[in-house]
Amino acid sequence: MVSSPVPRVRSFGAELVAVHDELRAHLRRLRAAPADPGNRQRDLRAHCAAFCSALTTHHTSEDARTFPLLADEVPELRPVIVKLQEDHVLIAGLLEGVRDLTDRLPAEPGPDEILRFERELDGLAAIMESHFAFEERRVTAALDQLERGEHTAVELFGIDPGDPHRPL
C-alpha cells in the first residue's frame, strides 16, 4: 500500500520570503495605479492605505516578536537585528511621507501630482527592496531553525501569505 505524502510545512524562512514577495507585488500594483486612467484620488488612497498598513503590521510584528526571539536564539544576529530595526524606522518615515502625499492628492490628480507620487513610491521601493534582500540573506537560515509548533507565521511576520481572504 502506497501512502500519500504528507505536505511539508514551509519553513519560517520561506514564509518570510513569501510575505516579502506579497508586499513587493502589492507595491508594484500601487506603483502602477497612477498610470491607470480609471484610478481616482480615492482609489489611490485606499490602495496606499492597504499597502502601508500591511507593511507596518509586518514590521511591527518583526520588532515585537521575531527579532527578540532571534536575538535570544541566535545572539550573533543582534547587530543585524539592530540594523533591520533601524531600517524599520526609516521605512516608517517614508510610509508617512507617502501617506501625506496621497492624502493631499486632488480629486483629479494632474501630471505633477502623479509624478511626485511616483517618485515617493520609487524611493520607498528602493529602500524596501534593499531592506528585504538584506533581511532575507541574513535571517532566513536562523528562522528555519525555529521550532514550528511554538510559533506561527502570523505571529512572527504579521501576515499569513497563504490566507486568500487577506486584503492585500
Stockholm file with secondary structure:
# STOCKHOLM 1.0

chainA/1-168         MVSSPVPRVRSFGAELVAVHDELRAHLRRLRAAPADPGNRQRDLRAHCAAFCSALTTHHTSEDARTFPLLADEVPELRPVIVKLQEDHVLIAGLLEGVRDLTDRLPAEPGPDEILRFERELDGLAAIMESHFAFEERRVTAALDQLERGEHTAVELFGIDPGDPHRPL
#=GR chainA/1-168 SS CCCCCCCCCCCHHHHHHHHHHHHHHHHHHHHHGGGSTTCCHHHHHHHHHHHHHHHHHHHHHIIIIIHHHHHHHCGGGHHHHHHHHHHHHHHHHHHHHHHHHHHTCCSSCCHHHHHHHHHHHHHHHHHHHHHHHHHHHHHHHHHHTSCGGGCCHHHHHSCCTTCTTSCC
#=GC SS_cons         CCCCCCCCCCCHHHHHHHHHHHHHHHHHHHHHGGGSTTCCHHHHHHHHHHHHHHHHHHHHHIIIIIHHHHHHHCGGGHHHHHHHHHHHHHHHHHHHHHHHHHHTCCSSCCHHHHHHHHHHHHHHHHHHHHHHHHHHHHHHHHHHTSCGGGCCHHHHHSCCTTCTTSCC
//
